[in-house]
Amino acid sequence: MAVFRYSAKDQTGRMISGVIEADSDAMVVDRLRDMGFFITALERTVERTDIMQYLQGLFGIGLKDLAIFSRQFSTMVNSGLSLVRTLSILEQQTVNKRLREITAQVRADVEAGRPLSDAMSKHPKAFSSLYVNMVKAGETGGVLDEVLDRVATYLEKEQALRSKIRSAMVYPILLTIAALGGLFFMTIVILPQFENLFRELGGSGTLPLPTQIAIAVSAGIRRYWYIGLVVTVVLVYVLRRYLQTPDGRQRYDRFKLKMPVLGELNRKIVVARFTRTLGTLIASGVPIMQSLEVVSRAIDNTVIGQAIEAVRASIREGQTIAIPLQFSGVFPPMVVQMAKVGEETGQLEQMLEKVADFYDVEVETTVASLTSLLEPLLIIFMGVIVGAMVIALYLPIFQLATGGR
């Protein structure tokens, strides 16, 4: 089968785009027309191969795959198609192999009479508790298409946030790998050559201290590299096991929020996800207590999760959301004040969405600033290390050239 990329207008006139898998472009046109779309552009991309299918299954289901799936699901439900027919079409056109298999299982469960949310809840690796709860709220309120559209928007913004962070960190990571690779090459390959040269020139017994240290480090790495490898593997294993314990995970999450420079960035990322997730759930009709419960599990930080649980407990006792947020000591004053205004005006979800948009920009700005600061620091650090290495190599040559003076 081939993969086609399309652009089209739905029945409301909104432009949408996506990918669909079919044997021919005629089949694509028929499917899109059945979905109520008016095609504006259609392009054949690449042939599907077993290797591509295997790789897609290997890497699992990404946010982009789910966002496209949700957007198409919303459009077809809004067009009046039944759930079974919608899932059948999605099963045929979904590019991701793993998501296609899960869609087939969900369709079979829906055909058997199970609610869509229950069928999706059987596949937590594809549909998170947040996704399932929003779908359940959409089913209950009869606004499944609106909820799925909101889910797609949420996933797209989450994907955009992650992409910005990854893109900003690519260059510093590549620079670090290249610098460490060059340093390792000098230590393992270049230094032994100079050591042989010094020995042939008869100066190995009176080498300067920096040169002796460099040669000793090089010899230690070449002779005992396996010990370092074993120690590294053991330390990584022990550390991972400790981080899987409640105490270890809590200490690590607290450390991430208190790290110099990076701690503030981590806090902004968590706040952006908290406000966007909570706002999306509330706007979808999920009750506030249930929304907070879902958010506490969805936020990848136990410290923030405990603060959210404390907020739930306070609300259960009759307080507003703003007061426990303030006393948690975790959320910035802006979040507290916006939540308070949202409660007073009955627009809590809109206020949370605005806070999320603000912190998305803050994260992007902070990441850009850190990257611009990190790059010269890495260059200076590696320059100092390489410079020290070069000095250690050439000091004996200068010494021999001056006759040991």
Secondary structure, 3 states (H helix, E strand, C coil): CEEEEEEEECCCCCEEEEEEEECCHHHHHHHHHHCCCEEEEEEEEEECCHHHHHHHHHHCCCHHHHHHHHHHHHHHHHCCCCHHHHHHHHHHHCCCHHHHHHHHHHHHHHHCCCCHHHHHHCCCCCCCHHHHHHHHHHHHHCCHHHHHHHHHHHHHHHHHHHHHHHHHHHHHHHHHHHHHHHHHHHHHHHHHHHHHHHHHCCCHHHCCHHHHHHHHHHHHHHHHHHHHHHHHHHHHHHHHHHHCCHHHHHHHHHHHHHCCCHHHHHHHHHHHHHHHHHHHHHHCCCCHHHHHHHHHHHCCCHHHHHHHHHHHHHHHCCCCCHHHHHHHCCCCHHHHHHHHHHHHHCCHHHHHHHHHHHHHHHHHHHHHHHHHHHHHHHHHHHHHHHHHHHHHHHHHHHHHHCCCC
